[in-house]
Amino acid sequence: MEVKAAMSQNMAYRDGGVGVAVVTLDGELEEKLLLHDDGAPPPPVRRHERAAPQKYQRDDRRHRRPTEGGGDDVDDYRERFVRAYDRLRDELVSDDACELTDDAKRWLAQMIDYNVPGGKLNRGLSVIDSYLLLKEGREVTEDEFFLACVLGWCVEWVGLRGINDGILLKCHITRLIKKYFREKPCYIDLNELWNEIALQTSLGQMLDLISIHNGADNLAKYNIKGYRRIVKYKTSYYSFYLPVACALLLSGAKLENFSGLRDILVEMGIYFQAQDDYLDCFADPNTIGKIGTDIEDHKCSWLIVQALGHADRNQIEVLHNYYGKKDSSSVSKVKSTYTALDLKDIFSEFEDRAFKHLVTSIEAQQDRAVQEILKSFLKKIYRRKK
């Protein structure tokens, strides 16, 4: 079945659950992704757990594909990624593009450490994991592994503390790609990909900011179409499509030969962001590591869109009066409305439909390695709790 055909047959879940029957997950689909196994990847390296910066030391070991469910190989490539990150940071701090003072070098090193590693390490590892899957069947050299690390290091550059920091990191991406890929056949394609994703992510951020302004004026302007547009550009492209696209280019593939791949990863990103919105409201802050503020920040979230689509006149009035207010009493009224509307159940139904739709689309991909990459991504996020 063609990917587009598979997607058209499964479009029903896109309306966010309005008027769609509950779909029960097929055991066969869960079996395909091995979602019930006991293995789990090791927790991400947190900033406060990282050792002091050290110079990268190459070794002669060959990288082996990590075994299913974790183990020494997974720990190995995670550690090697962190070493590669340290090397790249040190290179940028000592770059002769500018005569930096010691204070400036310290600021630059601290800024890079603050914004790049930590929980965002997983996006970098996605580049490496995808590349290794594409190269399955032969040994991957240390140089190839390091190049995948370069692309993985560049993956996270949004959500920064300051405008100038963001500009610096964006410039660093271009500089690293030029340094390590200028002589490679994929250089032009990599540059074009990064420029395209940078533009799309920036425009997605703009759409989000505009929607918050418009929603504050009139909450009724929030709808599922607008929500999907924001998430597609703000989250999906750089979080899901970019790591896979980088790995494909690095392995020598042409992106145009993978019909439907971008659409699948965009849908996966939208599903992921809907999870984030749900967890922001309903998850234990101790589990997710933060206190959700989407209600206070007047975000165009999956929950408020669903609430507006299911609420009666009195409930809509409550949402209009209290959504976006900073005080705890207003937040409680909004959450109580969410509970009264059974948004937990609606989200569970949405998650089942999204999962089934994604598995169907993934199974339509002709390349087995790409199927495995997509399944590994979906397995990591399905029914996540943080």
C-alpha positions in Angstrom: 0.0 0.0 0.0 1.4 3.4 -0.8 2.1 5.7 2.1 -0.3 8.4 0.9 -3.1 5.9 0.5 -2.4 4.6 4.0 -2.5 8.1 5.4 -5.7 9.0 3.6 -7.4 5.9 5.0 -6.3 6.9 8.5 -7.1 10.7 8.5 -10.0 10.3 10.9 -7.7 10.6 14.0 -6.6 14.1 12.8 -9.7 15.8 14.0 -8.5 15.2 17.5 -11.2 12.7 18.4 -14.4 14.6 17.6 -17.1 12.1 16.5 -14.7 9.2 15.9 -15.3 5.8 17.4 -12.8 4.3 19.9 -10.2 2.2 18.2 -8.6 -0.7 20.2 -5.0 -1.4 19.5 -4.4 -4.6 17.7 -2.0 -7.0 19.4 -0.3 -7.6 16.1 0.6 -3.9 15.9 2.1 -3.9 19.4 4.0 -7.0 18.6 5.6 -5.4 15.5 7.1 -2.6 17.7 7.8 -5.0 20.7 6.2 -2.4 22.9 5.7 -4.8 25.7 9.4 -5.8 26.2 11.2 -5.1 29.4 14.2 -3.4 27.9 14.6 0.3 28.1 17.3 2.7 27.1 19.5 4.1 29.8 18.3 7.5 31.2 19.7 10.6 29.5 22.9 12.1 30.7 22.0 15.2 32.8 24.1 18.3 32.9 24.9 18.0 36.6 26.0 14.3 36.1 28.5 15.0 33.3 32.2 14.9 34.1 34.3 18.0 33.7 35.1 18.8 30.0 37.8 16.6 28.5 39.7 16.5 25.3 38.3 13.9 22.9 40.5 10.8 22.5 40.0 8.6 19.5 40.2 4.8 19.8 40.5 2.0 17.3 37.4 0.2 18.3 34.7 -0.5 15.7 31.2 0.5 16.6 28.8 -2.3 16.8 25.0 -1.8 16.5 23.5 -1.7 20.0 21.6 -4.8 21.1 17.8 -4.6 21.7 16.9 -3.6 25.2 20.1 -1.7 26.1 23.4 -3.1 27.3 27.1 -2.3 27.0 26.9 -1.2 23.4 24.2 1.4 24.1 26.2 2.8 27.0 29.3 2.8 24.8 27.8 4.9 22.0 26.2 7.2 24.5 29.5 7.8 26.2 31.3 8.3 22.8 28.7 10.8 21.8 29.4 12.8 25.0 33.1 12.7 24.3 32.5 13.9 20.8 30.4 16.7 22.2 33.2 17.8 24.5 35.6 17.8 21.6 33.3 19.9 19.4 32.6 22.4 22.2 36.4 22.8 22.8 36.9 23.4 19.1 34.4 26.1 19.0 35.7 27.8 22.1 39.2 27.9 20.7 38.1 28.9 17.2 40.3 31.6 15.7 37.4 33.3 14.0 37.5 35.9 16.8 40.1 36.9 19.4 38.1 36.0 22.5 39.0 37.1 26.0 39.1 34.5 28.8 35.8 35.8 30.1 34.2 35.4 26.6 35.6 31.9 26.3 34.1 30.9 29.6 30.7 32.5 28.7 30.8 30.6 25.3 31.6 27.3 26.9 29.0 27.7 29.7 26.4 28.8 27.1 27.0 25.8 24.9 26.9 23.4 27.9 23.7 24.9 29.1 21.8 24.7 25.8 23.1 21.6 24.0 23.5 18.4 26.2 21.3 17.2 29.1 17.9 15.8 28.0 18.4 17.0 24.5 21.1 14.4 24.1 18.4 12.0 22.9 17.9 13.9 19.7 21.6 13.7 18.9 21.6 9.9 19.6 18.7 9.6 17.2 21.0 10.7 14.3 23.6 8.1 15.3 21.0 5.3 15.9 19.4 6.0 12.5 22.8 6.0 10.7 23.8 2.7 12.3 20.6 1.1 11.3 21.1 2.3 7.7 24.6 0.8 7.8 23.5 -2.5 9.3 25.4 -5.4 7.8 28.9 -3.9 7.9 31.2 -2.4 10.5 30.9 1.4 11.0 34.3 3.1 11.3 35.2 5.5 14.1 35.4 8.4 11.6 31.8 7.6 10.4 30.6 7.5 14.0 32.2 10.8 14.8 30.6 12.5 11.7 27.2 11.2 12.9 28.0 12.8 16.3 28.7 16.1 14.6 25.2 16.1 13.1 23.7 14.9 16.3 25.5 17.7 18.3 23.9 20.3 16.0 20.4 19.0 16.4 19.3 21.2 19.3 19.6 25.0 19.0 16.2 26.4 19.9 14.7 27.4 23.2 17.7 29.5 24.2 18.1 32.1 27.0 19.1 35.0 24.7 18.9 36.1 21.1 22.7 36.4 20.7 23.2 32.9 22.1 20.8 31.6 19.5 22.6 33.4 16.7 25.9 32.0 17.9 24.7 28.4 18.0 23.1 28.8 14.6 26.5 30.0 13.2 28.2 27.1 14.9 26.0 24.6 13.1 27.0 26.1 9.7 30.7 26.2 10.8 30.8 22.5 11.9 29.0 21.3 8.8 31.5 23.1 6.6 34.5 21.8 8.6 33.5 18.2 8.6 31.4 17.7 5.5 32.8 20.2 2.9 34.6 17.5 1.0 31.7 15.0 1.1 29.1 14.4 -1.6 26.3 15.2 0.9 27.6 18.6 1.8 25.2 20.7 -0.3 22.2 18.6 0.6 23.1 18.9 4.3 23.4 22.6 4.1 20.1 22.9 2.3 18.4 20.6 4.8 19.7 22.6 7.8 18.7 25.9 6.3 15.2 24.6 5.4 14.6 23.2 8.9 16.0 26.3 10.6 13.5 28.5 8.7 10.6 26.1 9.3 11.3 26.0 13.1 11.6 29.8 13.3 8.4 30.2 11.4 6.7 27.6 13.7 7.9 29.6 16.7 6.4 32.8 15.1 3.1 31.0 14.5 3.0 29.9 18.1 3.6 33.4 19.4 1.0 34.9 17.1 -1.5 32.3 18.1 -1.0 33.1 21.8 -1.6 36.8 21.1 -4.7 36.1 19.0 -6.0 33.5 21.5 -5.7 36.0 24.3 -8.0 38.3 22.4 -10.4 35.5 21.4 -10.0 32.0 22.7 -12.3 30.7 19.9 -9.5 31.2 17.5 -7.8 28.1 18.8 -8.7 25.0 16.6 -7.1 21.7 15.6 -6.1 22.9 12.2 -4.1 25.8 13.7 -2.7 23.6 16.4 -1.4 21.1 13.8 0.2 23.8 11.8 2.1 25.2 14.7 3.4 21.9 15.9 4.3 20.7 12.4 6.7 23.6 12.0 7.8 24.3 15.6 8.4 20.7 16.7 8.0 18.0 14.1 10.6 19.0 11.5 13.6 19.6 13.8 12.8 16.9 16.4 11.8 14.0 14.2 12.4 14.6 10.5 15.9 16.2 10.9 17.7 13.4 12.7 16.5 10.8 10.2 17.1 13.0 7.1 20.7 13.7 8.4 21.4 10.0 8.8 20.1 9.2 5.3 22.2 11.9 3.7 25.3 10.8 5.6 24.7 7.2 4.5 24.7 8.4 0.8 20.9 8.2 0.3 18.8 10.8 -1.5 15.8 12.1 0.4 13.6 12.2 -2.6 13.8 8.4 -2.8 11.9 8.0 0.4 8.3 8.8 -0.4 6.1 9.6 2.6 9.0 9.6 5.1 8.6 13.3 6.0 4.8 12.9 6.4 5.2 10.0 8.8 7.8 11.9 10.9 5.7 15.0 10.9 2.7 13.0 12.2 4.9 11.4 14.8 6.0 14.9 16.0 2.4 16.1 16.3 1.6 13.0 18.3 4.6 13.7 20.5 3.6 17.3 21.1 0.1 16.3 22.0 1.6 14.0 24.6 3.7 16.9 25.9 0.6 19.0 26.2 -1.3 16.3 28.1 1.6 15.7 30.5 2.0 19.4 31.1 -1.5 19.3 32.7 -2.0 15.8 34.1 1.5 14.4 34.8 3.1 14.4 38.2 5.7 17.3 38.2 8.1 15.0 40.1 8.0 12.6 37.2 8.4 15.0 34.3 10.8 17.3 36.2 8.8 20.5 35.8 5.6 22.2 36.7 3.4 22.7 33.6 2.4 26.2 32.7 0.5 25.9 29.4 -2.7 27.1 31.0 -1.1 30.1 32.6 0.8 30.9 29.4 -2.4 30.8 27.3 -0.8 28.2 25.0 -2.7 26.8 22.0 -2.4 23.3 23.4 -4.0 20.0 22.3 -6.1 20.1 25.5 -7.6 23.5 25.1 -8.4 22.8 21.5 -10.2 19.5 22.5 -12.0 21.3 25.4 -13.4 24.0 23.1 -14.6 21.3 20.7 -16.4 19.3 23.4 -17.6 21.9 26.0 -21.1 23.2 26.4 -22.0 26.9 26.7 -21.3 27.1 30.4 -18.0 25.3 30.2 -16.9 27.5 27.3 -17.6 30.5 29.4 -15.4 29.2 32.2 -12.6 28.6 29.7 -12.9 32.1 28.3 -12.9 33.6 31.7 -10.0 31.7 33.3 -7.7 30.3 30.6 -4.4 32.3 30.5 -4.8 33.6 34.1 -1.7 33.2 36.3 -3.5 32.6 39.7 -3.9 29.1 41.0 -7.6 29.4 41.4 -8.1 30.1 37.7 -5.8 27.3 36.7 -7.8 24.9 39.0 -11.1 26.0 37.3 -9.7 25.2 33.9 -8.3 21.8 35.0 -11.7 21.0 36.6 -13.3 21.7 33.3 -10.8 19.4 31.5 -11.7 16.7 34.0 -15.4 17.1 33.6 -15.0 16.8 29.8 -13.1 13.5 30.2 -10.1 14.8 28.4 -8.0 11.9 29.8 -10.1 9.4 28.1 -10.3 11.4 24.9 -6.5 11.6 24.9 -6.2 7.9 25.4 -8.4 7.3 22.4 -6.5 9.8 20.3 -3.2 8.1 21.3 -4.5 4.6 20.2 -5.6 6.0 16.8 -2.4 7.9 16.3 -0.4 4.8 17.1 -2.3 2.6 14.7 -2.2 5.1 11.9 1.6 5.5 12.3 2.3 1.8 12.3 0.2 1.4 9.2 2.2 4.1 7.5 5.5 2.8 8.7 4.7 -0.7 7.4 4.0 0.9 3.9 7.6 2.0 3.7 9.6 -0.2 1.3 13.0 0.2 2.9 13.4 -2.2 5.8 16.0 -0.2 7.6 13.8 2.9 7.4 11.0 0.9 8.8 13.2 -0.1 11.7 14.2 3.5 12.4 10.6 4.7 12.4 9.5 1.8 14.7 12.3 2.6 17.1 11.2 6.2 17.3 7.6 5.2 17.9 8.5 2.7 20.5 10.4 5.3 22.5 7.4 7.7 22.7 4.4 5.5 22.8 2.5 6.0 26.0 5.4 7.8 27.6 5.0 9.2 31.0 7.5 12.0 30.8 
